[in-house]
Amino acid sequence: METLGNLLRELREQRKLLIREVAASLSLDQTLLSKIERDERKPTAEQLTSFCKFYKEATEEIQTAWLSDKILKELKDHKLAGKALDMAKSKLKNNPSTKKK
């Protein structure tokens, strides 16, 4: 299962970039970026936007990984998590504001 941190590390490594190069490009502290890539810290919404701009072709993948990490954090210890996810998926499917145009 791919986490946001793993995805960001893979994207950086595919481009043969050093962590310090990406950190400098995004105006992030190198230590913070390292922690994000190891899933020890979660990026803020602003940092997420910076990652999406930097890795343009992977924007949807980055946003999806970020959202799934947030959902997992909230639900991982609940025994009814699966049922809740099924219900939420049904609600999303039937919500006119989430339907693709």
C-alpha positions in Angstrom: 0.0 0.0 0.0 1.5 3.3 -1.1 1.6 6.2 1.4 2.1 9.8 0.5 5.6 9.7 1.9 6.5 6.7 -0.2 5.0 8.2 -3.3 6.9 11.5 -2.9 10.2 9.6 -2.3 9.6 7.5 -5.5 8.8 10.6 -7.5 12.0 12.3 -6.3 14.1 9.2 -7.0 12.7 8.7 -10.4 13.9 12.1 -11.3 17.3 11.4 -9.7 17.0 14.4 -7.4 18.6 14.7 -4.1 16.4 15.5 -1.1 18.2 18.8 -0.7 17.4 19.8 -4.3 13.7 19.2 -3.8 13.7 20.9 -0.4 15.3 24.0 -1.9 12.9 24.1 -4.8 10.0 23.9 -2.5 11.4 26.2 0.2 11.2 23.4 2.7 13.6 22.4 5.4 15.5 19.3 4.3 14.8 17.6 7.6 11.1 18.3 7.3 11.0 16.8 3.7 12.9 13.8 5.0 10.3 13.3 7.7 7.4 13.7 5.2 9.0 11.1 2.9 9.3 8.7 5.9 5.7 9.3 6.9 6.8 10.8 10.2 5.1 14.1 9.4 2.2 15.0 7.2 2.4 18.0 4.8 0.1 20.9 5.3 -2.4 21.8 2.6 0.0 24.5 1.4 2.9 22.1 1.2 0.7 19.6 -0.6 0.0 22.3 -3.2 3.7 22.9 -3.6 4.3 19.1 -4.1 1.6 19.0 -6.8 3.1 22.0 -8.6 6.6 20.5 -8.5 5.4 17.0 -9.6 2.8 18.2 -12.0 2.1 15.0 -13.8 1.4 13.2 -10.5 -1.0 15.8 -9.0 -4.0 13.4 -8.8 -1.9 10.6 -7.4 -0.4 12.9 -4.7 -3.8 14.3 -3.7 -5.3 10.8 -3.5 -2.5 9.5 -1.4 -2.8 12.5 0.9 -6.5 12.0 1.3 -6.3 8.3 1.9 -3.6 8.8 4.6 -5.9 11.3 6.3 -8.8 8.9 6.2 -6.7 6.0 7.4 -5.5 8.1 10.4 -9.0 8.7 11.4 -10.5 5.3 10.9 -7.7 2.8 11.5 -8.6 1.9 15.1 -12.4 1.7 14.6 -14.0 -1.7 14.2 -16.7 -0.3 12.0 -14.3 1.5 9.6 -15.1 -0.7 6.7 -18.9 -0.1 7.0 -18.3 3.6 7.5 -16.2 3.7 4.3 -18.8 1.9 2.4 -21.5 4.3 3.6 -19.3 7.3 2.8 -18.6 5.9 -0.7 -22.3 5.5 -1.3 -22.9 9.1 -0.1 -20.2 10.4 -2.4 -21.7 8.5 -5.4 -25.1 10.0 -4.8 -23.9 13.5 -4.0 -24.4 15.8 -7.1 -21.5 18.0 -6.1 -19.0 15.1 -6.4 -20.1 13.7 -9.7 -17.8 14.2 -12.6 -19.0 16.5 -15.3 
